[in-house]
Each structure stands twice: as structure tokens, then as C-alpha cells.
């Protein structure tokens, strides 16, 4: 549940109280963006008992002054949630697959949505890897391709049906000639802070892959070692 909350003491607690009164158990809270206008955007992950409708959470939050529920959606039970640092650790474990690992973790890092790994060049969609139920419409002539810089993707009316209700961003992986596309079906919108995080993670993936030791390489001995063995 994405909620816009006043940036003042007690607001977050008031929302938590309202969610609890509606029968919801807050599993996690992420401050997604400080808008700079006196409001912050928070994502709440809420466990709602069977028989309770999500609308009850919206109604409860509206009782808190100046609070707006921007989006509410379903997150599958048991789905993995990840922090940015966990993604970096996972990429470091297999540096030669850094971009693929990041792609697989994108839905959990951003709490919803899906990811695609594509060639950055050309205008035809060619899915190399997908995660989180992404639309895999190979052959789609995408007007937003090729990707040369971090981009908010504009989905045109001629896009295939699975893309019609998509909000998405794309970030090129300069080293490999690929791009990582992150999207959501129906929302919530991808905030500037979320796009900036994806850009940062893609840059880290490239650094991790570049600095990985070459498999089978033998470290060179320094002069002291040479003298000792000579």
C-alpha cells in the first residue's frame, strides 16, 4: 500500500494505528521518497486476515488527517523481499552474472513489479531474461528502444495488450550493450527516487562484474616472493 503522509511527528504512528484498527498487521514500511513539499511517500506491506477487504485499509487511512492512499495492490504470500545491500551481496557472490542476478531481484527490491533484460540496441523487443511475470512480447517494435540513457518508458496505443497498462523505466548497461527494464502493471507510478536507485544498482552491477577475478588466474608474485623462491 503506497501512502502519502505528512512529514511531521506522529503521522506514521497514526497510519499504523489506523491500519491496526482495520485488522491489518504491518510487516514492513519503506520511506520511498521525501517529496520536499511537507509530505513523504511510504510503502506499507500489510498482512490482512482472510475475509477482510483491502478497501478497509483505504477507509482506515483516510481517517488520518492529510493522508492519501495512492495505490493498493496484492503481494503474493511468500514472495521474496530484498534490500539494496542484499542485492549487492548476491551480485558479489557471482560477479560474472551481476546483471542477471540484479534482474532476478528487482521485483523484491522495489516491492512489486517485474524486470526484463534486453539488448539496448535496435527497436525490436528481444527478451534475454525476465522476472516477476514480465510481459515477454518478442517482436514488439518498441518506440522507446534503443535505450541510451535512463528513461521513463512511454507506452503507446499500438503496444501489445500486455503492455497497455504498464508503467516502466529502463536503464542501459553500458558495458554489455544491454538494458534493464523495470515495470509495474497498473501502478503505482515509479518515483524519481526509485529510478535513481535502479540507476545506482545497475552501475554497481557493472563495477562488481568488472572487478571480479578472472577464473583460473594465478596472482603474480612480488619481488620478495621471487627472491625467496630463487
N, C-alpha and C positions, 0 to 999 in steps of 0.2 A: 504494500500500500504506500503510494507516494503522497506525502502530506507537506503542504506549505505552512510553516509555523512561524509566528513572530519571534524575532531574535531578542528575547527578553527572559529573565529568570522565571522559572516556573512553568513556561509554556510546554516544554517537553513532558514534564511530570503531569500536567493537566491532560495532555493527549493520552498518556499511558493510563491514567486513571479512567478516562472515558472508554478506552479500549477494554480495560479490565471489567468495567461495569457492563459492557456488552457481551462478556463471556470470552473475550479473546485473551490469549496468552502470548505476550510479545517475546519472540525468540531472538530477534536481533534488530538493531537500529543502526543505520548508517547516515551520517550527515553528508549528503551528496553535493550540496552547493550552498555557499553563503552568497546570496544574491546582491548584497550591498545596499539593499533598499529597506533594511529593517526586518527582512524575512530570510529564513533558511529553508532549504528543501531537504526533507528527511525521508528515507525509505525504511518502512517498518515491515519486518517479516513476522506474521501473526499466525499462531495455531488456533483455528476456530473449531469448536466442538461440532460434532455431527448434528445436523438439524438447524444450525444457526446459519443465516444467510449473510453473505458479505455486505449486503446493504445495511445490516445492523451496525457494522463498524463505521460506515459513512455517516449514518444518522448520529451515532455517538460522538464522532469527531466534530460534527457541526455544532454541537452544544458548547464547544470551547470557543471563546471569542477570537475572531480574526484568523481562525484555522480553516484551511481549504484542503479537501481531498482531491488531488489532481488525477489520480489513477488508482484502480484496484484490480488486481488480477490474481490468477491461480498459479501457485508454485508447487510443483509435484512433490509429494512427500518422499523423503529420502534423497532428493536431488542434492548434489554436492555444492556447497558454498565455499568460496575461496577468497582470501585476501591477496592483495598485490604481492606482498612479500612471499607468500606461499607459492605464487606463480613463478617468481624469480628463483626460488629454491628448486622447484620442479624443473625449470629450464636448465639450471646449473647442473643438475644430475645427469641430463642428457643434452649437452650443449649443441651437438650436431643436429638435433631435432627441435631447437628452441622455438622456431616459429610454429611448428606443428603442435607442440605442447601448449603454447600460448593460445592457439586457436581452439584447442580442445577445452581449455579452462575459461575462455571468455564468457560463456553463459553464467558460470558460477561467480566469476569476479564481479560482473555487473548485475547480478541477481535476477536476471531474466534475459530472454532473447536467444540469439543464435550467432554463429560465426561461419564465414566462408574464407577459404584460402584460394586466391585466384591469380592468374598471370596479370601483372599490372598493365601489360601492353595489349593492344588490339581492342576492338569494340564488341567482341563476341564473348559472352559469358562461358567460361570453361572452368568448372569446379574441380579443383585439385583435392580439396578436403573440406568436410562440412561437420558442424557440431550443433547440437541443440535443436534439431528439427528445422534446419535452414532450408529455404527453397532452392532446389538444385536444377534450375531450368537451363541446362546446357543448350547453347544455340540462341539464347535471348540476345538480341542486338541491343545492348545497354547504352543509352546515350551518355551515361556518366563514366563510361570507360573510354580510353585508358585513364588510370589514376596516376597523377604526377605529384600530388600533394594531399595532405589530409583534407577530406571533402565530406560535406553533408550531401547525401545522395538524394537527388530529386527523382522520384518515381513518376514517369509519365503515364498518360492514359492508355498507351499502347503496350504497356508492360504485361507479361503473363499474369494470369489471375492470382497465383500465389504471392505476387509482389504488390498487388494493388493496395493493400492496407499496411504496408511496411514503412517504418521509419528506420533509416540506416545511415551509417557513416563508413568511410573507407580510408585506410592509411597504407601508403605504399611501403614495401620492404625494399629499400633501395639496393641492398646487397644482392638480393636473389632475383630481382625482376618480378616479384610477386606483390600481392596486396592482401591485407586482412580487412574483411568487411564485417562489421558488427551491426546487427539489426534486431528489431522487435516487431512483432505482428500486432498492430493496433495500438501501440504505445506501451509505456509512457514515452514521451519525447526524450531524445538523447541530449543531455545538457552539455554546455561547453566544458564543464569540469570533467564529464565522463569522456568526451572526445580527447581532452588533454591527457587524461590517464591512459587511454589507449595508445596515443602517440608516444607517450613515455615508455610504456611496456614494449611496444614494437622496437623502439630504439634500444632498450635493454636487451631484447632478444638478439638483435644484431651484434651487440657488443659481446654477449655471452658466447655466441657461436664463433665470432672472430678470435676470441682469446682462448678457445678450447685447445688443449694439447692435441697434436696430431697423433692418431692411434699408431702405436708401434715405434714412435720416435724415441731415440735414446738421448738423454741430456748430455751436452758436451761437458767434458771435464775441464776444470780451470787449471792454471799453470801449476798450482800446488799439487793437485792430483797427478799431473803429468810427471812432476819431479819425483813423487813418491813411488810411482809405478815404474819409473825409468831405471 
